[in-house]
Amino acid sequence: MSWMQFVIELLDKITWPLVLVFFFITLRQPLSALIPLAKKVKYKEFEVEFNQELKALTEQAKGEFPEFNIDKKSLITASADNLPNSAVLEAWKEVDDAAEKLIKSLNQNIDLHISTRYKLMENILLSEKIIDRKKGKLFNELRQLRNKVAHAKDFEVGKAQALQYIELCFVLVDHLNQRTDKQSR
């Protein structure tokens, strides 16, 4: 084996590991910024769901630290100035949480963790006559706008639209929370 063949074989063996190392070093910062946004990470048999753990920790923190119970509507409204799309998604999350809480108060055994979760929630709320048709229509329209913001490429919401969306979401959240309170009595 000549020294040239040796160098070629050596380069052949270390090229891919070097490319991977370079890739991870170069993209370390953008990848680390994406990790907090992940809801689920799965590798072979190892799977972690951040959303459920984070929800449980948040509820525990609310119980331990009363000052943690800050006005979410104000926070979301303030974020609409700089991040209107993000504010829309956060406002919808409040609707989602209130609807889930109401549905679970009626039926503990229902599984809402499916790909068409929001449509299922809407169907349950309407079919069980938990909300009337007008509020069902509002739920549907808010859901559709949320889906556009979340999934449509280059879809941007303006600040005024985001503020109006947030207001409508919290009107619906208040109604759903009132219904939940009536159920628990």
Salt bridges, closest charged atoms under 4 A:
GLU47 OE2 - LYS40 NZ 3.54
GLU49 OE2 - LYS40 NZ 3.91
GLU59 OE2 - LYS62 NZ 3.86
ASP81 OD1 - LYS159 NZ 2.85
GLU94 OE2 - LYS72 NZ 3.50
ASP96 OD1 - ARG117 NE 2.94
ASP97 OD1 - LYS55 NZ 3.77
ASP97 OD2 - LYS93 NZ 3.33
GLU100 OE1 - LYS55 NZ 3.47
GLU100 OE1 - ARG117 NH2 2.54
GLU122 OE1 - LYS119 NZ 3.90
GLU122 OE1 - ARG143 NE 3.24
ASP132 OD2 - LYS135 NZ 3.28
GLU141 OE2 - LYS137 NZ 3.68
GLU167 OE1 - LYS73 NZ 2.96
